[in-house]
Amino acid sequence: MKTMSREKAKVLIELSSTVEEADEAIEEYLGDDKTLKEKMAFLHGMFDFEVVGHPEQADNMTYYSILNAIINAKYGM
């Protein structure tokens, strides 16, 4: 059973100070046994981004780069 709403998860991700903090919010919403692919799908559905290059080969670096971009978007970077 989810302990938070989708909207709260989105706000926690956007307001995170670090990618680790954002990942914790995702794991709290989805559950900590989710795969990288499931986490990426969740982020894509929530933030509607596109991975350029080889999106089918997404790895931890891609995942954390996306989280970093989401976090930094609040600063207009």
C-alpha positions as a Markdown table, in Angstrom:
| # | Residue | x | y | z |
|---|---|---|---|---|
| 1 | Met | 0.0 | 0.0 | 0.0 |
| 2 | Lys | 1.3 | 3.4 | -1.0 |
| 3 | Thr | 2.1 | 5.7 | 1.9 |
| 4 | Met | 1.9 | 8.9 | -0.1 |
| 5 | Ser | 0.0 | 10.5 | -3.1 |
| 6 | Arg | 1.5 | 10.8 | -6.5 |
| 7 | Glu | 1.5 | 14.6 | -6.2 |
| 8 | Lys | 3.3 | 14.5 | -2.9 |
| 9 | Ala | 5.9 | 12.2 | -4.4 |
| 10 | Lys | 6.4 | 14.6 | -7.3 |
| 11 | Val | 6.9 | 17.6 | -4.9 |
| 12 | Leu | 9.3 | 15.6 | -2.8 |
| 13 | Ile | 11.4 | 14.7 | -5.9 |
| 14 | Glu | 11.4 | 18.3 | -7.2 |
| 15 | Leu | 12.4 | 19.7 | -3.8 |
| 16 | Ser | 15.1 | 17.2 | -3.0 |
| 17 | Ser | 18.6 | 18.5 | -2.3 |
| 18 | Thr | 20.3 | 15.4 | -3.7 |
| 19 | Val | 19.6 | 12.6 | -6.2 |
| 20 | Glu | 19.7 | 10.2 | -3.3 |
| 21 | Glu | 17.0 | 12.1 | -1.5 |
| 22 | Ala | 14.9 | 12.1 | -4.7 |
| 23 | Asp | 15.5 | 8.3 | -5.1 |
| 24 | Glu | 14.3 | 7.8 | -1.5 |
| 25 | Ala | 11.1 | 9.6 | -2.3 |
| 26 | Ile | 10.6 | 7.4 | -5.4 |
| 27 | Glu | 11.2 | 4.2 | -3.4 |
| 28 | Glu | 8.8 | 5.4 | -0.7 |
| 29 | Tyr | 6.1 | 5.9 | -3.4 |
| 30 | Leu | 6.8 | 2.8 | -5.5 |
| 31 | Gly | 8.4 | 0.5 | -3.0 |
| 32 | Asp | 12.1 | -0.2 | -2.6 |
| 33 | Asp | 12.0 | -3.4 | -4.6 |
| 34 | Lys | 11.4 | -1.7 | -8.0 |
| 35 | Thr | 13.8 | -2.0 | -10.8 |
| 36 | Leu | 15.6 | 0.8 | -12.5 |
| 37 | Lys | 13.4 | 0.4 | -15.5 |
| 38 | Glu | 10.2 | 0.8 | -13.3 |
| 39 | Lys | 11.7 | 3.9 | -11.7 |
| 40 | Met | 12.5 | 5.4 | -15.1 |
| 41 | Ala | 9.0 | 4.7 | -16.3 |
| 42 | Phe | 7.5 | 6.4 | -13.2 |
| 43 | Leu | 9.7 | 9.4 | -13.8 |
| 44 | His | 8.8 | 9.5 | -17.5 |
| 45 | Gly | 5.1 | 9.4 | -16.7 |
| 46 | Met | 5.4 | 12.2 | -14.1 |
| 47 | Phe | 7.9 | 14.6 | -15.8 |
| 48 | Asp | 7.6 | 13.7 | -19.5 |
| 49 | Phe | 11.2 | 13.8 | -20.6 |
| 50 | Glu | 13.1 | 12.1 | -23.4 |
| 51 | Val | 16.4 | 10.3 | -23.2 |
| 52 | Val | 18.5 | 11.0 | -26.2 |
| 53 | Gly | 20.9 | 8.4 | -27.5 |
| 54 | His | 20.2 | 4.9 | -26.3 |
| 55 | Pro | 17.1 | 5.1 | -24.1 |
| 56 | Glu | 16.7 | 1.3 | -24.1 |
| 57 | Gln | 20.1 | 1.0 | -22.5 |
| 58 | Ala | 19.4 | 3.3 | -19.6 |
| 59 | Asp | 21.6 | 2.7 | -16.6 |
| 60 | Asn | 22.2 | 4.2 | -13.1 |
| 61 | Met | 24.1 | 7.1 | -14.6 |
| 62 | Thr | 21.1 | 8.0 | -16.8 |
| 63 | Tyr | 18.7 | 7.6 | -13.9 |
| 64 | Tyr | 20.7 | 9.8 | -11.6 |
| 65 | Ser | 21.3 | 12.4 | -14.4 |
| 66 | Ile | 17.5 | 12.6 | -14.9 |
| 67 | Leu | 16.9 | 13.1 | -11.2 |
| 68 | Asn | 19.6 | 15.8 | -11.2 |
| 69 | Ala | 18.0 | 17.6 | -14.1 |
| 70 | Ile | 14.6 | 17.5 | -12.3 |
| 71 | Ile | 16.1 | 18.8 | -9.1 |
| 72 | Asn | 18.0 | 21.6 | -10.8 |
| 73 | Ala | 15.0 | 22.6 | -13.0 |
| 74 | Lys | 13.7 | 24.5 | -10.0 |
| 75 | Tyr | 16.7 | 26.8 | -10.2 |
| 76 | Gly | 16.2 | 27.5 | -13.9 |
| 77 | Met | 19.5 | 25.7 | -14.8 |
